[in-house]
Every structure is written in structure tokens, then in C-alpha cells.
Amino acid sequence: MPPPLLLSVKDSTVRYGTVPVFENLSFNIHAGSRIALVGKNGAGKSTLMNIITGVQDLDNGERWEEAGITIGYLKQDIQIKKGQSVFDYIFSEIKEEDKELYTYKVDIVAEALELDVNKQMSLLSGGQLRRAGLARALVEEPDILLLDEPTNHLDLEAIQWLETYLNSYRGTLLCVSHDRAFLSNITNQVFWLDRGALKVAPKGFKHFNEWSTMLLEQEERELKNRKQTVMQEVEWSNKGVKARRKRNIRRLEQMREMRDKLRADESAYRRAVAKIDIKPLKDLEATSKVVAEFYNVNKSFEDNGKTINILDKFSLKIQRDDRIGILGKNGSGKTTFLKLLIKELEPDSGRVKIKKDLEFSYFDQKRSCLNPTDTLKRVLSPSGGDYIDVMGKQRHVCGYLKDFLFDPSRIQDTVSQLSGGQKNRLMLARILANPKGCLILDEPTNDLDMDTLDMLEMILSEYKGTLIVVSHDRDFLDQTVTKIIAFEGDGKIESCIGGYSDYLAKKTDATKQQKQKKSIKQKAIKPIVTEQKPVQKKLTYKLKHELEVLPEKIKKLEEVIEILSIKLADNDFYQSDPNAFHEATKDLSASQIKLERYENRWLELEEMT
């Protein structure tokens, strides 16, 4: 028996002007679904989400939803009111009578997302605003939760917490994200918007490449059998999916070869230094392969009278052709490391030595180098010509823009007219036209769609210089880097040959070894058995009050449900007043959902006593 149907759209059409975005659109959303919504830029993902929320009107067709269900939506743009605190913003969509029930969740979610609930929304950065929007969507606990790029501006620890939270979430989920690893870990179904049609995969995003490739190959065979001449359209789709799979296999093979060589080099180095004394730091010119070196570097900052230790006797040698991925929580030292490397900061002690002729190309996630009034053409060709130099070859500006998925007709659009993802693509286009000897990319994947990510990964696989990538996109790191440097806070830094998966495996092994050592140590000490009384946990005053008032709330709701059930059992009720009948049905469903929440919360609090 299939799970209950929550929302359905049937044979629907949506037009913008005379242009149809969707025709004959049909889909169902069932309770318990975890849906990844994927498709190229402009395929209609935002429109589909607005159809689900009911904001987008249908020109034709039907939209049905179960009476009493709630729908929450984390959008890209966060709208705030003057004088609104983070706490007020999070609660702005929750009914007054329910706020007491949800208060405890705010502390849990805000702590995990590193939000100060007392801070004014107007004082938050763009990344913090996104976190506040995410907190509101999670605390609300709707029956259907829509998330648009929820991992943007989150560090890895927060992303992993979010994955755990969503996997235990009792409602239904639909998510748009460029983060393949995130989608693979949280979804059990895929909605694929492809050339104006919605295709539904019965498995999660982890199996999307195989499933979509199978569909395209089947379509290709059918077209060949019918001897039609529309192969170009299928080839266009294949570039986004089928070819991606082949490129991924090739890139992963390249990464494995490079990582194996690095491991062999590191092993040989360890054997060598075990027999000889380490000499003092030499000039970099004497070792041409070394492009930068950190030697016993210390760096700290003062924050409200407290010393924050960022780097503690940190040493690192960066060689030509190194491909380094940088991980770490916000404030752990990633940006400080980059600023020391490009000489925007000086160390408190120790030395940072940079090869004299080394030049940097720097992708700044804040996009500070983009002038809002410049046109796309001016950004790529400041001199005003129609051609630009791309890695030694002359390319027409329009043709080069097409490589980065821009419509050439928009060449005179200004930067201010672009979305966040389009600005990132434009910056990448400018930097990757002629990257310098050391390419630094600070969170390059934010706001990018999957096709742009594929293109970026392909370009980086062919880049011959030194690559340094700061990112929390695990799949992207696995595809592009051969060494991980993880900033773990308080001056602690770990390194690992390989991509993110290798780093995670190393960290998991280290944790297991620690537990084993601890277990052996505990077994070696004979325990002194003493009879102890069970520790009684104490609730805070707020939680204690909540526990005391919940039984009365549950009792009142049960009375309301009983009255509504009796009303709806009357055969003449619908005939005499259809509108009142529908309202009573909605009220009954909403009351039953609320009762379940109250009862679950009461059980949670009882277990804490």
C-alpha cells in the first residue's frame, strides 16, 4: 500500500506571457518522500516549487492538496523587517498558540547553525541570513519542506548536522542543491526537469546518473529506429548527464593516479628523513619545484579580550602542480591562511616564503572584484574588443560566454542584473581565461548548477598550475584535489593525501583507534563496583512549565476533535452548508496533526525527567 498522498498536480500548464514553461505537467508527492529536484538553469525548478506552495497559478490543469497540511519554503532571497531579531524572524510564520511548543527547537537549530537568536537580522551577513532562513524552515516543521540550496554558506560540520536532522525529519522533503553528496545522502526519489518534461526516478540521487543515462540511451535508440533527425537535442542532454558520467570516470582515474604518486613520494620522503637531519629552511629559488613555504608560522587575533589561536607553529611546503583542498569551520583559519599566502597578512612569527615570480588568480566568494555597473563584455574584455585571449588562443567574447552557459544576447547586461549563480559563473569565466601560476578558488561552487560544476571540474582537470580550493562540497573536492588540509580550530591542522573521502576515512580510522585505546585502558583498570542511585535529570524552568501545561492543551484538542468528528458524521451537514463542512474537515485534520505534535513533545519531556 503506497504512503498517503499529500499533494498532486495533474495535466497542468504554466505560461509566462505566451511562452509555456510547463505543458501537461503531472506529479504526486507522498508522505515520507525525500525528493531531489534537478535540472538545468532555467528548466523551471523555482516555478515548480511555487506551484507546490500554491503561489504560482496554473493556466490549465488541477492542483490538489490534503486538507490541513502545511508547506514550508527556504528561498534564496530572505526578506526581513526593520528591527526584527533572529528569534522573531524564526517565529514569524508560526501561530501564536504554537510558539511555546516550538521554543525548545530554536536553541537546538540555532546552536547547530551558529546563530545568535538575539541579534538583529539587519546586522547579519549574507551567509548568516541564509542560515536564519534555514532555521525558520526547520523549526516550523511543515508537512512538506522545500529547500532551495540549503548548504550554501554552511561549513562541513553544519552540512553533516543538517543531513542527520533531515534524515530524522518526519515530514516530506523536496530539495534543490548543487551538492551531489548532500543530495545522495538525504533523498529517495528524483524529480528531473528535462526539456520541459518532468521525469520521476524511483530511487534517490545516488542512482541518478545511471538512471538518467539509461533513459537517454533508450531515447537515442528509439530515435535511431524511427530515423528522425533530432539527434542534436538528445546530444545536448547527453552533455549534461551521459558525458558527465564518462568525464567523472576519467577524472577520478586521473585523481587516483596523482594521489598514488603523492603517497609514494611522501613515503619515500619519510624514509629519507628518518636517516638524515632536516636542514634549515633554504631559499626557494634553490628548489624550483617549491612555490611557497610556511615555516613555524604563528598567527592569532584578539576578540573581546580573548586570544584566538589560528596557526600554531604551522609548516607547509606547496609545490608546483599541487592540488590542495582546504576544509574547516567558519573562523578556523582558512581565510587567514589564504591572506598569508597572497601577502595580505604577515605572520606573528615564523616565515612565509613565496617564489619571486609566482602570480595568483583569486576567486573571492564575496565577488568584490565585480563592478555592478560593468557589462558582461566589459568584465571579460576591459579594453572593449570583441576578442579575448583564452590560454593563448583568441576567442570571441560571445563564444566564450556560451562555454559558461550564458546567452550571448545578454552580453550588454550589467553585473547588477545577474543572479548569484550567474555572477559566480562570470567571475570563473574571467579568472579561468588566463589563470596564473597559482589558482585560488574560495567557495567556487556556491549558487552553481550541476552543469556549470561539470564544466568547472573539466577545466580544473586540465589546469597545469598550483590549485588551492576552499570548499565544503565533498564531491567537488573528490573530483578536483589530491591533498586535503583541514583547519580544525584552535591552531589544530590535519593533512591527508587524497580527496574528501580519503580524509573522512583517515579521520574515521583515527577515531576507531582512539576508542580502542580507551577501551583497552579501561579494561586494564579494575572497576570498583558501588551501588549508585539513578541520577535524576532536572528540567529548566521553561521546559518544566511546558511539561505542566501540555496535558491541558492535549485535553482541549481532544475535545475539539471529538466535537468536529460528531459534526462531520452528520449526513445532512454537507447538504446544508458545504463551505462549513470543508472548513470543519480542514480544522479536524489540523487539530489531529497538532495533537500528534503535542503528544510527541510530552513524551520527549517526560523522558528528560
SEKE-108607 format. One record per residue (C-alpha): chain; x negated, y, z negated. Coordinates in steps of 0.02 Angstrom, whole numbers, plus 50000, padded with zeros to 5 digits. Each point is the difference from the previous one (the first is absolute). Example, Ala and Ser with C-alpha at 12.3 -4.5 7.8 and 13.67 -1.06 7.14 Angstrom:
% residues 2
{A {49385 49775 49610}},
{A {49931 50172 50033}},
This chain:
% residues 609
{A {50000 50000 50000}},
{A {49922 50168 50053}},
{A {49974 50137 49869}},
{A {50136 50134 49985}},
{A {50010 50127 50141}},
{A {49967 50177 49938}},
{A {50002 50102 50162}},
{A {50038 49968 50182}},
{A {49987 50101 50162}},
{A {50084 49932 50156}},
{A {49994 50048 50186}},
{A {49945 50177 49958}},
{A {49935 50143 50107}},
{A {49903 50152 49942}},
{A {49958 50143 50120}},
{A {49896 50157 49981}},
{A {50080 50111 50130}},
{A {50025 49891 50152}},
{A {49854 49884 49960}},
{A {50047 49838 49909}},
{A {49884 49951 49858}},
{A {50096 49837 49973}},
{A {50129 49908 50103}},
{A {50094 49843 49941}},
{A {49904 50006 49835}},
{A {50051 49861 49880}},
{A {49921 49939 49838}},
{A {50044 49934 49827}},
{A {49916 50031 49832}},
{A {50026 49864 49869}},
{A {49968 50002 49813}},
{A {49821 49950 49959}},
{A {49928 50046 50170}},
{A {49825 50075 50005}},
{A {49992 50079 50172}},
{A {49850 50075 50091}},
{A {50059 50129 50129}},
{A {49869 50014 50138}},
{A {49990 50085 50170}},
{A {49902 50128 50099}},
{A {50010 50186 49960}},
{A {50164 50065 50070}},
{A {50080 49827 50003}},
{A {50137 50059 49881}},
{A {49944 49941 49827}},
{A {50056 50160 49912}},
{A {50165 49999 50095}},
{A {50032 49819 49948}},
{A {49967 50044 49817}},
{A {50120 50147 50013}},
{A {50132 49883 50073}},
{A {49978 49887 49849}},
{A {50021 50146 49877}},
{A {50151 50063 50099}},
{A {49919 50170 50038}},
{A {49992 49961 50187}},
{A {50170 49995 50086}},
{A {50033 49865 50130}},
{A {50062 50053 50172}},
{A {50076 49827 50022}},
{A {50012 49841 49899}},
{A {50031 49956 49818}},
{A {49904 50019 49837}},
{A {50061 49904 49846}},
{A {49933 49994 49823}},
{A {50052 49903 49845}},
{A {50106 50107 49885}},
{A {49904 50077 49855}},
{A {49822 49967 50063}},
{A {49866 50133 49977}},
{A {49865 50043 50128}},
{A {49836 50087 49953}},
{A {49879 50077 50126}},
{A {49818 50054 49979}},
{A {49975 50123 50142}},
{A {49838 50074 50069}},
{A {50052 50178 49953}},
{A {50037 50037 49817}},
{A {50122 50142 49967}},
{A {49980 50086 49830}},
{A {50093 50134 49904}},
{A {49922 50150 49914}},
{A {49952 49968 49819}},
{A {50033 49813 50015}},
{A {49890 49884 49895}},
{A {49945 49827 50057}},
{A {50118 49924 49871}},
{A {50149 50104 50064}},
{A {49959 49956 50180}},
{A {49993 49812 49964}},
{A {50172 50007 49916}},
{A {50084 50118 50124}},
{A {50090 49858 50093}},
{A {50055 49904 49844}},
{A {50169 50028 49919}},
{A {49998 50088 49832}},
{A {50079 49852 49907}},
{A {49865 49881 50067}},
{A {49846 50105 49959}},
{A {49978 49931 49826}},
{A {49996 49824 50072}},
{A {49864 50044 50125}},
{A {49888 50109 49891}},
{A {49887 49856 49948}},
{A {49960 49963 50184}},
{A {49931 50175 50029}},
{A {49856 49972 49880}},
{A {49955 49833 50080}},
{A {50006 50063 50180}},
{A {49921 50170 49965}},
{A {49854 49921 49907}},
{A {49966 49877 50142}},
{A {50007 50140 50129}},
{A {49895 50118 49890}},
{A {50135 50135 49989}},
{A {50022 50128 49862}},
{A {50189 50006 49978}},
{A {49993 50171 49915}},
{A {49907 50084 50143}},
{A {50090 50119 50119}},
{A {50034 49927 50172}},
{A {49938 50161 50081}},
{A {49826 49970 49926}},
{A {49979 49825 50073}},
{A {49887 49961 50148}},
{A {50070 49920 50157}},
{A {49946 49828 49940}},
{A {50077 50026 49828}},
{A {50164 50057 50078}},
{A {50006 49836 50097}},
{A {49971 49905 49837}},
{A {50141 50097 49916}},
{A {50116 49954 50145}},
{A {49950 49818 49983}},
{A {50031 50006 49811}},
{A {50175 50069 50028}},
{A {50041 49864 50127}},
{A {49938 49861 49883}},
{A {50083 50064 49840}},
{A {50167 50020 50089}},
{A {50008 49810 50030}},
{A {50118 50009 50150}},
{A {50076 49844 50078}},
{A {49909 50041 50164}},
{A {49832 50089 49985}},
{A {49927 50083 50156}},
{A {49815 50044 49992}},
{A {49911 50105 50133}},
{A {49810 49979 49986}},
{A {50000 49971 49810}},
{A {49812 49961 49990}},
{A {49942 50169 50068}},
{A {49892 50090 49870}},
{A {49999 49848 49883}},
{A {49837 49918 49946}},
{A {49979 49812 50006}},
{A {50046 49973 49819}},
{A {50163 50095 50023}},
{A {50038 49907 50164}},
{A {49975 49832 49914}},
{A {50111 50056 49855}},
{A {50133 50054 50127}},
{A {49991 49830 50087}},
{A {50029 49911 49833}},
{A {50143 50119 49956}},
{A {50087 49977 50168}},
{A {49980 49811 49998}},
{A {50096 49996 49835}},
{A {50127 50129 50060}},
{A {50176 49929 49995}},
{A {50071 50108 50139}},
{A {49977 49994 50188}},
{A {49851 50085 50081}},
{A {49963 50075 50172}},
{A {49826 50074 50024}},
{A {49906 50096 50136}},
{A {49811 49993 49973}},
{A {49838 50000 50099}},
{A {49921 49891 49865}},
{A {50006 49823 50071}},
{A {49939 49917 49840}},
{A {50135 50089 49899}},
{A {50138 49947 50121}},
{A {49934 49821 50004}},
{A {50007 49989 49810}},
{A {50176 50069 49972}},
{A {50111 49950 50148}},
{A {50099 49847 50055}},
{A {50077 50072 50159}},
{A {49953 50121 50140}},
{A {50105 50124 50099}},
{A {49900 50037 50160}},
{A {50055 50150 50105}},
{A {49937 49960 50174}},
{A {50050 50099 50156}},
{A {50168 50056 49929}},
{A {50049 49829 49932}},
{A {49995 49933 49822}},
{A {49926 49825 49982}},
{A {50010 49909 49834}},
{A {49864 49880 49940}},
{A {50058 49870 49873}},
{A {49831 50004 49909}},
{A {49898 50139 49919}},
{A {49871 50114 50080}},
{A {49862 49873 49965}},
{A {50066 49901 50149}},
{A {50044 50151 50111}},
{A {49855 49988 50123}},
{A {50032 49817 50040}},
{A {50189 50026 50013}},
{A {49993 50157 50108}},
{A {49867 49924 50114}},
{A {50112 49848 50025}},
{A {50147 50113 50048}},
{A {49896 50100 50124}},
{A {49927 49845 50080}},
{A {50174 49927 50017}},
{A {50060 50163 50080}},
{A {49851 49999 50117}},
{A {50039 49822 50057}},
{A {50182 50044 50031}},
{A {49953 50152 50103}},
{A {49878 49899 50104}},
{A {50131 49866 50030}},
{A {50124 50131 50061}},
{A {49864 50083 50107}},
{A {50039 50172 49934}},
{A {49882 50149 50015}},
{A {50010 50071 49826}},
{A {49841 49919 49933}},
{A {49927 50170 49959}},
{A {50127 50024 49859}},
{A {49956 49832 49923}},
{A {49814 50039 50016}},
{A {50031 50164 49909}},
{A {50075 49905 49854}},
{A {49863 49870 50004}},
{A {49871 50135 49969}},
{A {50083 50034 49834}},
{A {50019 49820 49942}},
{A {49927 49862 50109}},
{A {49837 50088 50038}},
{A {49990 50055 49818}},
{A {49991 49819 49948}},
{A {49857 49963 50121}},
{A {49907 50159 49948}},
{A {50022 49956 49817}},
{A {49925 49828 50029}},
{A {49852 50076 50093}},
{A {49973 50135 49869}},
{A {50009 49877 49857}},
{A {49869 49891 50087}},
{A {49888 50154 50018}},
{A {50026 50044 49817}},
{A {49958 49823 49945}},
{A {49839 49999 50103}},
{A {49946 50170 49929}},
{A {50044 49949 49821}},
{A {49907 49834 50016}},
{A {49846 50094 50062}},
{A {50014 50124 49855}},
{A {50013 49859 49874}},
{A {49846 49917 50075}},
{A {49904 50165 49996}},
{A {50052 50032 49819}},
{A {49951 49823 49950}},
{A {49829 50020 50082}},
{A {49978 50168 49913}},
{A {50039 49923 49829}},
{A {49871 49863 50030}},
{A {49870 50130 50049}},
{A {50027 50118 49853}},
{A {49991 49853 49880}},
{A {49816 49981 50044}},
{A {49942 50181 50020}},
{A {50015 50161 49901}},
{A {50124 50130 50063}},
{A {49904 50152 50062}},
{A {50054 50179 49964}},
{A {50122 50084 50122}},
{A {49912 50034 50166}},
{A {50038 50133 50128}},
{A {50143 49949 50112}},
{A {49900 50043 50156}},
{A {49884 49854 49961}},
{A {50147 49880 50013}},
{A {50096 50048 50157}},
{A {50147 49883 49967}},
{A {50045 50089 49836}},
{A {50112 50152 50030}},
{A {50043 50045 49819}},
{A {49948 49947 49826}},
{A {50067 50031 49826}},
{A {49869 49972 49864}},
{A {50050 49998 49814}},
{A {50135 50131 50032}},
{A {50100 50067 49853}},
{A {50152 50111 50020}},
{A {50134 50052 49874}},
{A {50130 50136 49978}},
{A {50078 50091 49853}},
{A {50190 49989 49984}},
{A {50082 50087 49850}},
{A {49842 49979 49896}},
{A {49984 49816 50047}},
{A {49856 49934 50106}},
{A {50058 49893 50147}},
{A {49862 49883 50056}},
{A {50006 49974 50190}},
{A {49830 49927 50049}},
{A {49883 49919 49875}},
{A {49824 49958 50063}},
{A {50077 49961 50169}},
{A {49885 49935 50136}},
{A {50049 49956 50179}},
{A {49910 49982 50165}},
{A {50103 50037 50157}},
{A {49926 49933 50162}},
{A {50035 50038 50181}},
{A {50151 49899 50063}},
{A {50064 49966 49822}},
{A {50190 49987 49991}},
{A {50051 50043 49822}},
{A {50174 50001 49923}},
{A {50028 50107 49845}},
{A {50132 49949 49871}},
{A {50054 50077 49836}},
{A {50136 50083 49899}},
{A {50032 50187 50019}},
{A {49869 50092 49898}},
{A {49879 49851 49994}},
{A {49864 50087 50101}},
{A {50033 49963 50185}},
{A {50011 50183 50054}},
{A {49851 50047 49890}},
{A {49897 49864 50086}},
{A {50047 50068 50172}},
{A {49960 50180 49950}},
{A {49830 49947 49934}},
{A {49968 49909 50164}},
{A {50042 50150 50110}},
{A {49907 50118 49881}},
{A {50152 50097 49940}},
{A {49952 49950 49822}},
{A {49834 49974 49912}},
{A {49971 49861 49872}},
{A {49974 50041 49816}},
{A {49845 49890 50008}},
{A {49923 49874 50119}},
{A {49978 50026 50187}},
{A {50107 49993 50156}},
{A {49889 49990 50153}},
{A {50076 50021 50175}},
{A {49909 49967 50164}},
{A {49955 50168 50077}},
{A {50087 49977 50167}},
{A {50156 49916 49929}},
{A {50163 50085 50052}},
{A {50172 49966 49927}},
{A {50174 49990 50075}},
{A {50125 50017 49858}},
{A {50186 49957 50005}},
{A {50076 50097 49855}},
{A {50168 49931 49939}},
{A {50054 50178 49957}},
{A {49979 50049 50185}},
{A {49918 50163 49946}},
{A {49909 50018 50167}},
{A {50163 50013 50100}},
{A {50062 50176 50036}},
{A {50193 50000 49999}},
{A {50008 50126 50144}},
{A {49882 49905 50117}},
{A {50073 49900 50143}},
{A {49958 49816 50026}},
{A {49895 50050 50150}},
{A {49902 50131 49902}},
{A {49964 49876 49858}},
{A {49921 49878 50124}},
{A {49926 50130 50118}},
{A {49960 50162 49904}},
{A {49918 50074 50156}},
{A {50164 49986 50095}},
{A {49948 49880 50138}},
{A {50106 49856 50064}},
{A {49863 49870 49972}},
{A {49910 49943 49843}},
{A {49848 49893 49971}},
{A {50049 49831 49924}},
{A {49846 49900 49952}},
{A {49904 50062 50152}},
{A {50144 49989 50125}},
{A {50107 50143 50065}},
{A {50185 49971 49961}},
{A {50151 50108 50040}},
{A {50080 50065 49840}},
{A {50171 49929 50048}},
{A {49930 49827 50036}},
{A {49904 49998 49836}},
{A {50156 50054 49903}},
{A {50095 49853 50076}},
{A {49870 49883 49924}},
{A {50058 50064 49830}},
{A {50184 49975 50042}},
{A {50040 50183 50036}},
{A {50117 50055 50140}},
{A {49888 50108 50114}},
{A {50148 50120 50025}},
{A {49973 50055 49818}},
{A {49824 50064 50033}},
{A {50051 50180 49962}},
{A {50090 49955 49837}},
{A {49921 50074 49845}},
{A {49931 49901 49853}},
{A {50141 50068 49890}},
{A {50128 49909 50111}},
{A {49923 49829 49967}},
{A {50050 49871 49870}},
{A {49874 49936 49872}},
{A {49962 49845 50103}},
{A {49977 50103 50159}},
{A {49878 50117 49910}},
{A {49899 49850 49943}},
{A {49996 49933 50179}},
{A {49945 50170 50066}},
{A {49859 50011 49873}},
{A {49944 49824 50044}},
{A {50003 50044 50185}},
{A {49887 50150 49971}},
{A {49877 49910 49885}},
{A {49991 49839 50101}},
{A {49968 50089 50165}},
{A {49819 50024 49946}},
{A {49968 49925 49828}},
{A {49833 50043 49921}},
{A {49874 49877 49930}},
{A {50101 49980 49838}},
{A {50189 49993 50011}},
{A {50096 50029 49837}},
{A {50186 49964 49999}},
{A {50094 50050 49842}},
{A {50169 49909 49995}},
{A {50020 49997 50190}},
{A {50149 49880 50002}},
{A {50125 50110 49906}},
{A {50154 50039 50109}},
{A {49935 49897 50148}},
{A {50110 49872 50087}},
{A {49936 49825 50036}},
{A {49959 50032 50183}},
{A {49889 50148 49953}},
{A {49918 49890 49867}},
{A {49963 49868 50133}},
{A {49923 50133 50112}},
{A {49896 50071 49856}},
{A {49937 49827 49951}},
{A {49949 49966 50180}},
{A {49904 50165 50015}},
{A {49911 49972 49834}},
{A {49951 49823 50051}},
{A {49904 50078 50145}},
{A {49924 50144 49899}},
{A {49810 49978 49986}},
{A {49959 50120 49858}},
{A {50016 49991 49811}},
{A {50182 49986 49945}},
{A {50068 50046 49828}},
{A {50187 49974 49971}},
{A {50098 50052 49845}},
{A {50164 49904 50007}},
{A {50127 49902 49899}},
{A {50061 49906 50154}},
{A {49937 49823 49967}},
{A {50029 49931 50174}},
{A {49916 50152 50079}},
{A {49845 49975 49891}},
{A {49994 49815 50043}},
{A {50002 50047 50185}},
{A {49870 50139 49997}},
{A {49867 49987 49862}},
{A {49864 49878 49949}},
{A {49965 50064 49824}},
{A {50111 50061 49858}},
{A {49950 50126 49866}},
{A {50132 50007 49863}},
{A {50005 50149 49879}},
{A {50080 49928 49845}},
{A {49992 50154 49887}},
{A {49886 50062 49861}},
{A {49847 49984 50111}},
{A {50027 49813 50033}},
{A {49973 49954 50183}},
{A {50009 49826 50078}},
{A {49940 49949 50174}},
{A {50040 49851 50109}},
{A {49949 49939 50172}},
{A {50157 49978 50108}},
{A {50170 50082 50009}},
{A {50136 50025 49870}},
{A {50046 49814 49997}},
{A {49820 49957 49957}},
{A {49997 50132 49862}},
{A {50163 49933 49928}},
{A {49934 49821 50004}},
{A {49840 50055 49912}},
{A {50098 50095 49868}},
{A {50118 49851 49973}},
{A {49851 49882 49978}},
{A {49919 50120 49875}},
{A {50163 50009 49900}},
{A {50012 49808 49997}},
{A {49820 49985 49941}},
{A {50031 50128 49862}},
{A {50153 49903 49940}},
{A {49902 49836 50003}},
{A {49859 50075 49896}},
{A {50125 50072 49877}},
{A {50089 49831 49988}},
{A {49835 49908 49968}},
{A {49952 50126 49868}},
{A {50169 49984 49912}},
{A {49988 49810 50000}},
{A {49827 50009 49922}},
{A {50072 50094 49850}},
{A {50109 49892 49887}},
{A {50164 50090 49973}},
{A {50058 50030 49822}},
{A {50183 49953 49999}},
{A {50106 50110 49890}},
{A {50188 50007 49995}},
{A {50058 50168 50062}},
{A {50171 50075 50008}},
{A {50056 50053 50175}},
{A {49962 50182 50036}},
{A {50158 50102 50012}},
{A {49988 50125 50142}},
{A {50069 50173 49965}},
{A {50104 50096 50125}},
{A {49974 50186 50022}},
{A {50141 50111 49937}},
{A {50059 50031 50178}},
{A {50006 49814 50044}},
{A {50081 49956 49834}},
{A {50137 50128 50032}},
{A {50024 49932 50176}},
{A {50020 49823 49931}},
{A {50130 50060 49873}},
{A {50110 50090 50128}},
{A {49994 49867 50138}},
{A {50129 49880 49921}},
{A {50130 50140 49995}},
{A {49963 50044 50183}},
{A {50015 49817 50050}},
{A {50166 49985 49908}},
{A {50072 50155 50088}},
{A {49945 49937 50170}},
{A {50079 49830 49968}},
{A {50164 50089 49958}},
{A {49990 50103 50160}},
{A {49966 49843 50103}},
{A {50148 49910 49921}},
{A {50118 50146 50037}},
{A {49940 50014 50181}},
{A {50013 49811 50027}},
{A {50182 50001 49938}},
{A {50038 50148 50115}},
{A {49926 49917 50153}},
{A {50091 49836 49962}},
{A {50166 50091 50029}},
{A {50062 49949 50175}},
{A {50095 50165 50022}},
{A {49851 50112 49956}},
{A {49925 50005 50175}},
{A {50170 50027 50085}},
{A {50047 50145 49886}},
{A {49832 50092 50002}},
{A {49861 49934 50118}},
{A {49879 50141 49955}},
{A {50016 49968 49813}},
{A {49977 49813 50033}},
{A {49834 50033 50092}},
{A {49941 50118 49862}},
{A {50041 49870 49867}},
{A {49904 49867 50099}},
{A {49847 50114 50007}},
{A {50014 50041 49814}},
{A {50013 49815 49956}},
{A {49844 49955 50101}},
{A {49901 50147 49927}},
{A {50055 49955 49822}},
{A {49949 49818 50022}},
{A {49827 50052 50063}},
{A {49980 50122 49855}},
{A {50056 49868 49874}},
{A {49867 49879 50065}},
{A {49867 50136 49979}},
{A {50057 50040 49823}},
{A {50000 49816 49951}},
{A {49826 49970 50073}},
{A {49933 50154 49912}},
{A {50077 49943 49834}},
{A {49913 49831 50020}},
{A {49833 50086 50037}},
{A {50012 50107 49844}},
{A {50056 49853 49892}},
{A {49845 49903 50055}},
{A {49891 50147 49945}},
{A {50066 49996 49822}},
